[in-house]
Amino acid sequence: MKNSLILHGTDATTKDHWFGWLKDELEADGFKVWVPDLPQANKQNSKRYNDFLLAQKDFVIDDETIMIGHSSGAVAILGLLQELPDDVTIKKAILVGAFHNNDLGWESLEELFEKPFDFASIKQHAKQITFIHSDNDPYIPLEQAEYLAEKLDGELIILEGQGHFNTGSDPKFTKFPYLLDVIRD
């Protein structure tokens, strides 16, 4: 069965930005969708997130799974992919506003990078990886997504003037039709 995991970023919840809208759209397309509120989203921790996500038995991660992450939620997906069992490969990961280290200098992000990324393992667990980034993201420089796309042989889609793809940078981001098109592609 087609299914999708959507992860929010720092200090966000499932009710913020485009997450609820995307859930409804994907469910209308026949997806089983899980949009969890990540534990302690104000102080991210890869191990805590992975333990939480992998403990859920009602949501099965398999070759029909599409994972979508925004900002630190995109980083959490990278951390999750490298921890999946060897025999599990997802269909697609779509990472919006992703970054690969804490050169951003935010204390709340330090524990996302306690374990270095194993790029070979991440690639092994996703048939396709797509990055969506804006040329004017006020928080995450484009170079962060460029680096990840290169290391993971991923597709990088650069959109003009979209900020951080959240309602803080543009009130229109209660919906994200372009992302839905990428998922459906």
N, CA, C and O atoms as a DFTB+ gen file, in Angstrom:
740 C
 N C O
     1  1       0.840      -1.193       0.000
     2  2       0.000       0.000       0.000
     3  2       0.878       1.247       0.000
     4  3       1.869       1.315       0.727
     5  1       0.511       2.234      -0.820
     6  2       1.243       3.497      -0.839
     7  2       1.141       4.131       0.536
     8  3       0.058       4.217       1.116
     9  1       2.283       4.576       1.055
    10  2       2.244       5.258       2.332
    11  2       3.276       6.369       2.360
    12  3       4.229       6.381       1.581
    13  1       3.063       7.305       3.279
    14  2       3.945       8.464       3.356
    15  2       4.149       8.875       4.808
    16  3       3.218       8.886       5.614
    17  1       5.387       9.209       5.108
    18  2       5.778       9.754       6.403
    19  2       6.191      11.197       6.172
    20  3       7.045      11.473       5.330
    21  1       5.587      12.122       6.917
    22  2       5.892      13.542       6.784
    23  2       6.428      14.029       8.125
    24  3       5.760      13.901       9.152
    25  1       7.655      14.598       8.110
    26  2       8.279      15.075       9.349
    27  2       8.462      16.583       9.309
    28  3       8.992      17.140       8.348
    29  1       8.014      17.223      10.372
    30  2       8.142      18.674      10.523
    31  2       9.527      19.037      11.060
    32  3      10.313      18.171      11.442
    33  1       9.799      20.332      11.077
    34  2      11.089      20.827      11.543
    35  2      11.049      21.381      12.964
    36  3      10.122      21.126      13.732
    37  1      12.064      22.129      13.275
    38  2      12.287      22.689      14.607
    39  2      11.098      23.521      15.089
    40  3      10.593      24.387      14.374
    41  1      10.671      23.240      16.301
    42  2       9.592      23.970      16.971
    43  2       8.263      23.938      16.216
    44  3       7.346      24.682      16.564
    45  1       8.146      23.111      15.213
    46  2       6.890      23.008      14.470
    47  2       6.067      21.847      15.019
    48  3       6.537      21.058      15.838
    49  1       4.837      21.766      14.549
    50  2       3.958      20.644      14.858
    51  2       3.291      20.204      13.560
    52  3       3.495      20.806      12.506
    53  1       2.512      19.169      13.651
    54  2       1.797      18.672      12.474
    55  2       0.742      19.665      11.975
    56  3       0.262      19.542      10.848
    57  1       0.385      20.630      12.791
    58  2      -0.638      21.609      12.415
    59  2      -0.050      22.808      11.674
    60  3      -0.798      23.650      11.178
    61  1       1.278      22.896      11.594
    62  2       1.921      24.064      10.999
    63  2       2.101      23.904       9.487
    64  3       2.074      22.802       8.938
    65  1       2.285      25.051       8.849
    66  2       2.684      25.154       7.449
    67  2       1.769      24.314       6.545
    68  3       0.546      24.414       6.647
    69  1       2.334      23.510       5.686
    70  2       1.611      22.743       4.667
    71  2       1.406      21.286       5.045
    72  3       0.918      20.512       4.222
    73  1       1.759      20.887       6.250
    74  2       1.753      19.473       6.614
    75  2       0.352      18.855       6.599
    76  3       0.154      17.789       6.015
    77  1      -0.600      19.502       7.222
    78  2      -1.977      18.983       7.241
    79  2      -2.599      18.959       5.854
    80  3      -3.281      18.002       5.486
    81  1      -2.362      20.009       5.092
    82  2      -2.870      20.063       3.716
    83  2      -2.306      18.899       2.895
    84  3      -3.046      18.221       2.182
    85  1      -0.978      18.669       3.002
    86  2      -0.362      17.592       2.229
    87  2      -0.913      16.231       2.661
    88  3      -1.153      15.361       1.824
    89  1      -1.109      16.054       3.944
    90  2      -1.684      14.796       4.449
    91  2      -3.040      14.548       3.782
    92  3      -3.295      13.459       3.269
    93  1      -3.899      15.557       3.794
    94  2      -5.230      15.411       3.191
    95  2      -5.145      15.094       1.703
    96  3      -5.885      14.243       1.210
    97  1      -4.255      15.764       0.987
    98  2      -4.103      15.535      -0.453
    99  2      -3.620      14.113      -0.741
   100  3      -4.127      13.451      -1.647
   101  1      -2.642      13.649       0.031
   102  2      -2.115      12.299      -0.188
   103  2      -3.138      11.236       0.176
   104  3      -3.246      10.219      -0.510
   105  1      -3.886      11.460       1.245
   106  2      -4.945      10.503       1.600
   107  2      -5.992      10.426       0.492
   108  3      -6.510       9.348       0.203
   109  1      -6.304      11.555      -0.124
   110  2      -7.247      11.563      -1.244
   111  2      -6.693      10.790      -2.437
   112  3      -7.453      10.284      -3.263
   113  1      -5.370      10.700      -2.524
   114  2      -4.704       9.920      -3.582
   115  2      -4.543       8.447      -3.204
   116  3      -3.949       7.679      -3.961
   117  1      -5.063       8.045      -2.047
   118  2      -5.005       6.642      -1.646
   119  2      -3.824       6.256      -0.779
   120  3      -3.570       5.070      -0.573
   121  1      -3.099       7.237      -0.268
   122  2      -1.968       6.964       0.615
   123  2      -2.429       6.778       2.057
   124  3      -3.394       7.406       2.494
   125  1      -1.742       5.920       2.784
   126  2      -1.804       5.924       4.242
   127  2      -0.720       6.911       4.668
   128  3       0.438       6.765       4.277
   129  1      -1.086       7.914       5.468
   130  2      -0.155       8.991       5.804
   131  2       0.014       9.089       7.313
   132  3      -0.956       9.058       8.071
   133  1       1.269       9.208       7.729
   134  2       1.585       9.428       9.138
   135  2       2.372      10.724       9.245
   136  3       3.443      10.875       8.659
   137  1       1.810      11.661      10.014
   138  2       2.455      12.946      10.274
   139  2       2.561      13.090      11.793
   140  3       1.693      13.700      12.418
   141  1       3.610      12.536      12.387
   142  2       3.713      12.577      13.840
   143  2       4.255      13.908      14.359
   144  3       5.024      14.590      13.682
   145  1       3.841      14.255      15.560
   146  2       4.508      15.338      16.278
   147  2       5.771      14.729      16.873
   148  3       5.695      13.866      17.747
   149  1       6.921      15.171      16.406
   150  2       8.183      14.618      16.885
   151  2       8.440      15.023      18.338
   152  3       8.172      16.163      18.718
   153  1       8.954      14.105      19.144
   154  2       9.171      14.405      20.556
   155  2      10.288      15.433      20.753
   156  3      11.373      15.316      20.183
   157  1       9.997      16.426      21.560
   158  2      10.955      17.489      21.900
   159  2      11.520      18.151      20.647
   160  3      12.736      18.202      20.459
   161  1      10.645      18.649      19.805
   162  2      11.047      19.245      18.526
   163  2      11.804      20.562      18.698
   164  3      12.295      21.126      17.720
   165  1      11.899      21.042      19.907
   166  2      12.689      22.245      20.158
   167  2      14.152      21.913      20.451
   168  3      14.992      22.811      20.520
   169  1      14.457      20.622      20.622
   170  2      15.827      20.159      20.886
   171  2      15.972      18.794      20.216
   172  3      15.890      17.755      20.871
   173  1      16.189      18.815      18.902
   174  2      16.202      17.600      18.113
   175  2      17.324      16.658      18.544
   176  3      18.392      17.075      18.993
   177  1      17.027      15.361      18.385
   178  2      18.000      14.326      18.708
   179  2      17.713      13.138      17.797
   180  3      16.625      12.565      17.842
   181  1      18.684      12.773      16.977
   182  2      18.467      11.700      16.000
   183  2      18.086      10.382      16.645
   184  3      17.173       9.706      16.170
   185  1      18.763      10.004      17.710
   186  2      18.464       8.725      18.361
   187  2      17.041       8.724      18.924
   188  3      16.306       7.751      18.753
   189  1      16.658       9.800      19.588
   190  2      15.304       9.895      20.150
   191  2      14.266       9.819      19.016
   192  3      13.259       9.122      19.140
   193  1      14.513      10.528      17.931
   194  2      13.587      10.496      16.801
   195  2      13.504       9.097      16.199
   196  3      12.408       8.595      15.948
   197  1      14.653       8.466      15.965
   198  2      14.648       7.127      15.361
   199  2      13.951       6.117      16.257
   200  3      13.169       5.296      15.778
   201  1      14.227       6.172      17.553
   202  2      13.557       5.263      18.490
   203  2      12.044       5.447      18.421
   204  3      11.297       4.469      18.386
   205  1      11.597       6.692      18.403
   206  2      10.175       7.006      18.327
   207  2       9.569       6.513      17.013
   208  3       8.527       5.857      17.018
   209  1      10.210       6.822      15.900
   210  2       9.660       6.480      14.586
   211  2       9.653       4.978      14.337
   212  3       8.683       4.442      13.800
   213  1      10.713       4.304      14.717
   214  2      10.808       2.866      14.458
   215  2       9.974       2.029      15.425
   216  3       9.719       0.854      15.161
   217  1       9.546       2.623      16.545
   218  2       8.717       1.903      17.515
   219  2       7.253       1.831      17.084
   220  3       6.489       1.037      17.633
   221  1       6.857       2.640      16.119
   222  2       5.466       2.665      15.671
   223  2       5.185       1.453      14.788
   224  3       5.729       1.340      13.689
   225  1       4.357       0.570      15.258
   226  2       4.059      -0.666      14.518
   227  2       2.881      -0.508      13.556
   228  3       2.668      -1.368      12.701
   229  1       2.113       0.579      13.683
   230  2       0.973       0.801      12.794
   231  2       1.386       1.362      11.434
   232  3       0.598       1.352      10.489
   233  1       2.617       1.849      11.339
   234  2       3.109       2.419      10.084
   235  2       4.300       1.586       9.625
   236  3       5.329       1.525      10.299
   237  1       4.146       0.947       8.471
   238  2       5.186       0.067       7.954
   239  2       6.004       0.810       6.901
   240  3       5.453       1.350       5.942
   241  1       7.314       0.831       7.088
   242  2       8.219       1.435       6.116
   243  2       8.645       0.334       5.149
   244  3       9.231      -0.672       5.549
   245  1       8.333       0.549       3.845
   246  2       8.650      -0.465       2.841
   247  2       8.920       0.191       1.495
   248  3       9.132       1.402       1.427
   249  1       8.915      -0.596       0.427
   250  2       9.273      -0.089      -0.893
   251  2       8.194       0.784      -1.529
   252  3       8.384       1.280      -2.639
   253  1       7.079       0.977      -0.854
   254  2       6.033       1.888      -1.311
   255  2       6.030       3.203      -0.522
   256  3       5.195       4.074      -0.764
   257  1       6.957       3.338       0.413
   258  2       6.990       4.505       1.303
   259  2       7.650       5.698       0.626
   260  3       8.700       5.580      -0.006
   261  1       7.004       6.847       0.778
   262  2       7.590       8.127       0.392
   263  2       7.732       8.938       1.674
   264  3       6.753       9.181       2.379
   265  1       8.971       9.356       1.968
   266  2       9.236      10.171       3.152
   267  2       9.449      11.608       2.716
   268  3      10.179      11.879       1.762
   269  1       8.801      12.532       3.428
   270  2       8.919      13.952       3.154
   271  2       9.325      14.640       4.448
   272  3       8.681      14.463       5.483
   273  1      10.386      15.420       4.387
   274  2      10.828      16.135       5.573
   275  2      11.080      17.591       5.265
   276  3      11.519      17.947       4.172
   277  1      10.796      18.428       6.245
   278  2      11.030      19.870       6.108
   279  2      12.067      20.312       7.124
   280  3      11.916      20.059       8.319
   281  1      13.112      20.967       6.662
   282  2      14.141      21.558       7.514
   283  2      14.800      20.490       8.387
   284  3      15.368      19.537       7.856
   285  1      14.737      20.627       9.706
   286  2      15.354      19.589      10.543
   287  2      14.607      18.261      10.428
   288  3      15.168      17.215      10.756
   289  1      13.360      18.280       9.971
   290  2      12.646      17.038       9.681
   291  2      13.261      16.314       8.484
   292  3      13.225      15.085       8.419
   293  1      13.825      17.069       7.534
   294  2      14.542      16.466       6.413
   295  2      15.824      15.807       6.916
   296  3      16.185      14.718       6.469
   297  1      16.504      16.466       7.840
   298  2      17.712      15.897       8.442
   299  2      17.355      14.631       9.218
   300  3      18.096      13.648       9.192
   301  1      16.216      14.662       9.909
   302  2      15.767      13.479      10.654
   303  2      15.522      12.302       9.705
   304  3      15.800      11.158      10.063
   305  1      15.014      12.563       8.523
   306  2      14.803      11.485       7.555
   307  2      16.134      10.880       7.129
   308  3      16.247       9.661       7.002
   309  1      17.133      11.711       6.909
   310  2      18.456      11.174       6.559
   311  2      18.964      10.267       7.673
   312  3      19.492       9.187       7.409
   313  1      18.804      10.710       8.920
   314  2      19.222       9.883      10.057
   315  2      18.430       8.598      10.165
   316  3      18.977       7.564      10.547
   317  1      17.148       8.646       9.834
   318  2      16.299       7.456       9.870
   319  2      16.684       6.473       8.764
   320  3      16.759       5.268       9.002
   321  1      16.923       6.981       7.572
   322  2      17.268       6.099       6.452
   323  2      18.500       5.259       6.755
   324  3      18.538       4.074       6.424
   325  1      19.495       5.851       7.374
   326  2      20.729       5.098       7.627
   327  2      20.564       4.075       8.746
   328  3      21.442       3.235       8.944
   329  1      19.469       4.130       9.470
   330  2      19.222       3.176      10.557
   331  2      18.221       2.087      10.183
   332  3      17.949       1.200      10.993
   333  1      17.673       2.136       8.979
   334  2      16.711       1.115       8.577
   335  2      17.404      -0.238       8.437
   336  3      18.598      -0.299       8.147
   337  1      16.658      -1.320       8.643
   338  2      17.237      -2.659       8.425
   339  2      17.750      -2.789       6.986
   340  3      17.246      -2.132       6.075
   341  1      18.747      -3.637       6.799
   342  2      19.389      -3.793       5.492
   343  2      18.416      -4.127       4.373
   344  3      18.642      -3.736       3.228
   345  1      17.341      -4.839       4.679
   346  2      16.412      -5.287       3.643
   347  2      15.276      -4.298       3.355
   348  3      14.343      -4.633       2.624
   349  1      15.341      -3.090       3.916
   350  2      14.278      -2.103       3.719
   351  2      14.801      -0.960       2.841
   352  3      15.797      -0.310       3.160
   353  1      14.098      -0.740       1.729
   354  2      14.408       0.360       0.822
   355  2      13.099       1.077       0.507
   356  3      12.121       0.447       0.103
   357  1      13.085       2.395       0.693
   358  2      11.870       3.160       0.412
   359  2      11.850       3.606      -1.046
   360  3      12.871       3.584      -1.735
   361  1      10.678       4.005      -1.495
   362  2      10.508       4.454      -2.873
   363  2      11.195       5.796      -3.112
   364  3      11.914       5.972      -4.095
   365  1      10.961       6.747      -2.190
   366  2      11.440       8.103      -2.446
   367  2      11.551       8.877      -1.139
   368  3      10.730       8.726      -0.234
   369  1      12.591       9.714      -1.060
   370  2      12.719      10.695       0.024
   371  2      12.732      12.070      -0.625
   372  3      13.493      12.317      -1.560
   373  1      11.887      12.962      -0.124
   374  2      11.834      14.333      -0.622
   375  2      12.161      15.240       0.561
   376  3      11.437      15.277       1.556
   377  1      13.265      15.969       0.428
   378  2      13.800      16.735       1.545
   379  2      13.760      18.223       1.201
   380  3      14.433      18.682       0.279
   381  1      12.964      18.955       1.957
   382  2      12.708      20.371       1.700
   383  2      13.503      21.202       2.701
   384  3      13.320      21.060       3.911
   385  1      14.380      22.065       2.204
   386  2      15.173      22.913       3.087
   387  2      16.126      22.118       3.960
   388  3      16.262      22.401       5.150
   389  1      16.788      21.122       3.377
   390  2      17.661      20.219       4.142
   391  2      19.046      20.833       4.364
   392  3      19.468      21.744       3.652
   393  1      19.732      20.305       5.371
   394  2      21.098      20.728       5.662
   395  2      21.873      19.548       6.219
   396  3      21.281      18.566       6.667
   397  1      23.209      19.642       6.194
   398  2      24.037      18.480       6.529
   399  2      24.899      18.649       7.769
   400  3      25.553      17.697       8.196
   401  1      24.915      19.833       8.352
   402  2      25.704      20.022       9.574
   403  2      25.174      21.228      10.336
   404  3      24.254      21.909       9.883
   405  1      25.754      21.478      11.475
   406  2      25.287      22.599      12.288
   407  2      26.196      23.813      12.124
   408  3      26.434      24.543      13.086
   409  1      26.699      24.031      10.927
   410  2      27.419      25.271      10.664
   411  2      26.496      26.473      10.826
   412  3      26.945      27.619      10.852
   413  1      25.201      26.194      10.934
   414  2      24.219      27.245      11.138
   415  2      24.356      27.841      12.540
   416  3      23.927      28.968      12.788
   417  1      24.963      27.067      13.462
   418  2      25.257      27.571      14.794
   419  2      24.109      27.540      15.782
   420  3      24.162      28.239      16.794
   421  1      23.077      26.758      15.527
   422  2      21.936      26.709      16.438
   423  2      22.117      25.574      17.436
   424  3      22.247      24.410      17.057
   425  1      22.121      25.922      18.691
   426  2      22.329      24.932      19.748
   427  2      21.288      23.822      19.689
   428  3      21.601      22.667      19.980
   429  1      20.064      24.150      19.319
   430  2      18.984      23.149      19.297
   431  2      19.225      22.045      18.277
   432  3      18.558      21.011      18.328
   433  1      20.164      22.241      17.349
   434  2      20.402      21.257      16.288
   435  2      21.593      20.333      16.554
   436  3      21.801      19.370      15.817
   437  1      22.360      20.611      17.580
   438  2      23.606      19.875      17.817
   439  2      23.419      18.363      17.858
   440  3      24.238      17.628      17.307
   441  1      22.354      17.886      18.501
   442  2      22.167      16.449      18.685
   443  2      21.637      15.735      17.439
   444  3      21.525      14.509      17.425
   445  1      21.315      16.496      16.401
   446  2      20.941      15.864      15.130
   447  2      22.166      15.265      14.446
   448  3      22.042      14.375      13.603
   449  1      23.331      15.751      14.808
   450  2      24.551      15.364      14.109
   451  2      25.536      14.617      15.007
   452  3      26.733      14.586      14.722
   453  1      25.036      14.016      16.090
   454  2      25.918      13.240      16.967
   455  2      26.535      12.058      16.231
   456  3      27.690      11.707      16.467
   457  1      25.774      11.457      15.354
   458  2      26.276      10.355      14.537
   459  2      26.443      10.874      13.111
   460  3      25.474      11.341      12.512
   461  1      27.642      10.801      12.561
   462  2      27.854      11.306      11.197
   463  2      26.995      10.546      10.183
   464  3      26.676       9.373      10.378
   465  1      26.631      11.226       9.111
   466  2      25.863      10.579       8.059
   467  2      26.703       9.515       7.373
   468  3      27.878       9.722       7.069
   469  1      26.073       8.373       7.136
   470  2      26.660       7.297       6.350
   471  2      25.971       7.374       4.986
   472  3      24.922       6.767       4.773
   473  1      26.575       8.125       4.071
   474  2      25.925       8.391       2.787
   475  2      25.660       7.118       1.997
   476  3      24.634       7.016       1.326
   477  1      26.561       6.149       2.062
   478  2      26.351       4.880       1.346
   479  2      25.115       4.169       1.879
   480  3      24.321       3.637       1.103
   481  1      24.950       4.155       3.183
   482  2      23.785       3.509       3.787
   483  2      22.494       4.252       3.439
   484  3      21.479       3.628       3.129
   485  1      22.536       5.567       3.491
   486  2      21.351       6.360       3.145
   487  2      20.920       6.051       1.711
   488  3      19.739       5.820       1.450
   489  1      21.880       6.048       0.782
   490  2      21.564       5.754      -0.626
   491  2      21.010       4.342      -0.795
   492  3      20.141       4.106      -1.634
   493  1      21.510       3.421      -0.006
   494  2      21.050       2.024      -0.087
   495  2      19.580       1.901       0.290
   496  3      18.897       0.992      -0.182
   497  1      19.087       2.796       1.127
   498  2      17.732       2.676       1.669
   499  2      16.692       3.546       0.966
   500  3      15.539       3.589       1.394
   501  1      17.080       4.237      -0.103
   502  2      16.115       5.059      -0.847
   503  2      16.387       4.926      -2.343
   504  3      17.500       5.172      -2.808
   505  1      15.360       4.534      -3.084
   506  2      15.520       4.401      -4.535
   507  2      15.737       5.755      -5.192
   508  3      16.432       5.863      -6.202
   509  1      15.133       6.790      -4.607
   510  2      15.242       8.139      -5.178
   511  2      15.283       9.147      -4.042
   512  3      14.542       9.031      -3.066
   513  1      16.161      10.143      -4.178
   514  2      16.246      11.223      -3.190
   515  2      16.174      12.543      -3.948
   516  3      16.959      12.795      -4.862
   517  1      15.228      13.370      -3.556
   518  2      15.028      14.677      -4.182
   519  2      15.126      15.756      -3.119
   520  3      14.528      15.649      -2.048
   521  1      15.885      16.794      -3.428
   522  2      16.017      17.955      -2.541
   523  2      15.294      19.125      -3.187
   524  3      15.445      19.376      -4.383
   525  1      14.508      19.839      -2.391
   526  2      13.861      21.071      -2.846
   527  2      14.391      22.185      -1.951
   528  3      14.297      22.119      -0.725
   529  1      14.945      23.201      -2.588
   530  2      15.544      24.299      -1.830
   531  2      15.240      25.612      -2.535
   532  3      15.056      25.645      -3.751
   533  1      15.188      26.666      -1.786
   534  2      14.969      27.983      -2.360
   535  2      16.295      28.719      -2.504
   536  3      17.232      28.502      -1.734
   537  1      16.355      29.586      -3.496
   538  2      17.569      30.378      -3.693
   539  2      17.704      31.502      -2.670
   540  3      18.732      32.177      -2.622
   541  1      16.673      31.707      -1.852
   542  2      16.741      32.780      -0.859
   543  2      16.308      32.312       0.538
   544  3      15.738      33.092       1.301
   545  1      16.572      31.058       0.870
   546  2      16.218      30.545       2.192
   547  2      16.967      31.366       3.244
   548  3      18.197      31.417       3.217
   549  1      16.246      32.010       4.169
   550  2      16.915      32.872       5.150
   551  2      17.651      32.103       6.248
   552  3      18.427      32.696       6.999
   553  1      17.421      30.802       6.350
   554  2      18.016      30.014       7.421
   555  2      19.068      29.025       6.920
   556  3      20.094      28.824       7.571
   557  1      18.817      28.412       5.774
   558  2      19.664      27.324       5.276
   559  2      20.274      27.728       3.933
   560  3      19.556      27.818       2.937
   561  1      21.576      27.970       3.891
   562  2      22.199      28.326       2.613
   563  2      22.045      27.207       1.585
   564  3      22.054      26.026       1.931
   565  1      21.904      27.589       0.338
   566  2      21.742      26.644      -0.759
   567  2      22.890      25.630      -0.802
   568  3      22.683      24.481      -1.193
   569  1      24.084      26.043      -0.409
   570  2      25.243      25.148      -0.430
   571  2      25.011      23.894       0.406
   572  3      25.575      22.841       0.107
   573  1      24.199      23.991       1.437
   574  2      23.901      22.823       2.273
   575  2      23.186      21.750       1.443
   576  3      23.561      20.578       1.488
   577  1      22.175      22.144       0.698
   578  2      21.439      21.187      -0.138
   579  2      22.292      20.709      -1.311
   580  3      22.208      19.544      -1.699
   581  1      23.105      21.587      -1.875
   582  2      23.979      21.187      -2.974
   583  2      24.936      20.083      -2.523
   584  3      25.159      19.112      -3.246
   585  1      25.489      20.238      -1.349
   586  2      26.410      19.238      -0.803
   587  2      25.706      17.886      -0.644
   588  3      26.235      16.853      -1.056
   589  1      24.521      17.899      -0.049
   590  2      23.779      16.656       0.162
   591  2      23.397      16.001      -1.162
   592  3      23.526      14.787      -1.318
   593  1      22.934      16.791      -2.098
   594  2      22.545      16.234      -3.401
   595  2      23.738      15.575      -4.077
   596  3      23.597      14.520      -4.696
   597  1      24.903      16.184      -3.963
   598  2      26.100      15.596      -4.568
   599  2      26.486      14.300      -3.868
   600  3      26.761      13.301      -4.533
   601  1      26.512      14.297      -2.546
   602  2      26.923      13.111      -1.787
   603  2      25.950      11.948      -1.966
   604  3      26.354      10.786      -1.909
   605  1      24.678      12.253      -2.182
   606  2      23.653      11.215      -2.244
   607  2      23.153      10.955      -3.658
   608  3      22.169      10.242      -3.850
   609  1      23.826      11.529      -4.644
   610  2      23.390      11.375      -6.034
   611  2      21.910      11.721      -6.175
   612  3      21.165      11.060      -6.899
   613  1      21.509      12.761      -5.475
   614  2      20.107      13.158      -5.482
   615  2      19.815      14.252      -6.493
   616  3      20.715      14.932      -6.985
   617  1      18.553      14.399      -6.782
   618  2      18.093      15.483      -7.643
   619  2      17.928      16.729      -6.781
   620  3      17.354      16.664      -5.694
   621  1      18.427      17.854      -7.264
   622  2      18.276      19.121      -6.551
   623  2      17.392      20.044      -7.377
   624  3      17.719      20.391      -8.512
   625  1      16.261      20.435      -6.786
   626  2      15.341      21.368      -7.417
   627  2      15.474      22.687      -6.661
   628  3      15.229      22.754      -5.457
   629  1      15.866      23.735      -7.387
   630  2      16.033      25.057      -6.777
   631  2      14.884      25.932      -7.255
   632  3      14.713      26.157      -8.453
   633  1      14.104      26.418      -6.306
   634  2      12.989      27.301      -6.631
   635  2      13.359      28.734      -6.248
   636  3      14.041      28.960      -5.249
   637  1      12.915      29.672      -7.030
   638  2      13.250      31.075      -6.791
   639  2      12.304      31.713      -5.780
   640  3      11.085      31.552      -5.854
   641  1      12.898      32.447      -4.829
   642  2      12.150      33.323      -3.938
   643  2      11.131      32.662      -3.030
   644  3      10.107      33.272      -2.722
   645  1      11.378      31.433      -2.589
   646  2      10.401      30.720      -1.763
   647  2      10.744      30.695      -0.279
   648  3      10.029      30.075       0.508
   649  1      11.831      31.364       0.114
   650  2      12.186      31.406       1.526
   651  2      12.454      30.015       2.075
   652  3      13.148      29.210       1.454
   653  1      11.896      29.745       3.240
   654  2      12.113      28.452       3.912
   655  2      10.901      27.522       3.751
   656  3      10.760      26.553       4.497
   657  1      10.046      27.811       2.797
   658  2       8.873      26.975       2.525
   659  2       7.998      26.829       3.772
   660  3       7.483      25.751       4.067
   661  1       7.848      27.926       4.484
   662  2       7.009      27.901       5.683
   663  2       6.193      29.183       5.754
   664  3       6.469      30.147       5.040
   665  1       5.201      29.186       6.607
   666  2       4.324      30.349       6.717
   667  2       5.056      31.541       7.324
   668  3       4.600      32.676       7.181
   669  1       6.179      31.311       7.999
   670  2       6.972      32.417       8.524
   671  2       7.635      33.224       7.427
   672  3       7.812      34.434       7.567
   673  1       8.006      32.562       6.327
   674  2       8.635      33.292       5.226
   675  2       7.632      33.668       4.139
   676  3       7.903      34.563       3.338
   677  1       6.482      33.003       4.097
   678  2       5.451      33.338       3.113
   679  2       4.135      32.696       3.546
   680  3       4.054      31.473       3.657
   681  1       3.102      33.510       3.793
   682  2       1.827      32.969       4.277
   683  2       1.156      31.981       3.331
   684  3       0.249      31.261       3.748
   685  1       1.575      31.928       2.073
   686  2       0.960      30.982       1.137
   687  2       1.300      29.537       1.477
   688  3       0.656      28.622       0.964
   689  1       2.299      29.309       2.333
   690  2       2.748      27.947       2.602
   691  2       1.877      27.188       3.605
   692  3       2.370      26.364       4.375
   693  1       0.575      27.482       3.583
   694  2      -0.388      26.568       4.198
   695  2      -0.681      25.441       3.208
   696  3      -1.256      24.412       3.565
   697  1      -0.269      25.663       1.947
   698  2      -0.364      24.664       0.880
   699  2       0.970      24.669       0.139
   700  3       1.705      25.656       0.165
   701  1       1.270      23.553      -0.521
   702  2       2.533      23.449      -1.258
   703  2       2.291      22.581      -2.500
   704  3       2.781      21.454      -2.568
   705  1       1.536      23.099      -3.485
   706  2       1.175      22.316      -4.666
   707  2       2.388      21.778      -5.440
   708  3       2.334      20.669      -5.972
   709  1       3.458      22.538      -5.508
   710  2       4.643      22.062      -6.237
   711  2       5.163      20.768      -5.624
   712  3       5.517      19.838      -6.349
   713  1       5.211      20.701      -4.313
   714  2       5.667      19.494      -3.622
   715  2       4.761      18.315      -3.957
   716  3       5.244      17.207      -4.190
   717  1       3.471      18.542      -3.982
   718  2       2.533      17.475      -4.334
   719  2       2.813      16.953      -5.744
   720  3       2.739      15.748      -5.986
   721  1       3.133      17.855      -6.673
   722  2       3.486      17.426      -8.032
   723  2       4.745      16.562      -8.036
   724  3       4.819      15.581      -8.776
   725  1       5.725      16.915      -7.224
   726  2       6.970      16.122      -7.137
   727  2       6.675      14.731      -6.569
   728  3       7.249      13.739      -7.020
   729  1       5.799      14.662      -5.602
   730  2       5.425      13.363      -5.013
   731  2       4.727      12.504      -6.049
   732  3       5.010      11.312      -6.165
   733  1       3.823      13.098      -6.795
   734  2       3.038      12.354      -7.778
   735  2       3.853      11.947      -8.998
   736  3       3.462      11.039      -9.732
   737  1       4.975      12.607      -9.217
   738  2       5.811      12.338     -10.407
   739  2       6.431      10.954     -10.371
   740  3       7.156      10.579     -11.292
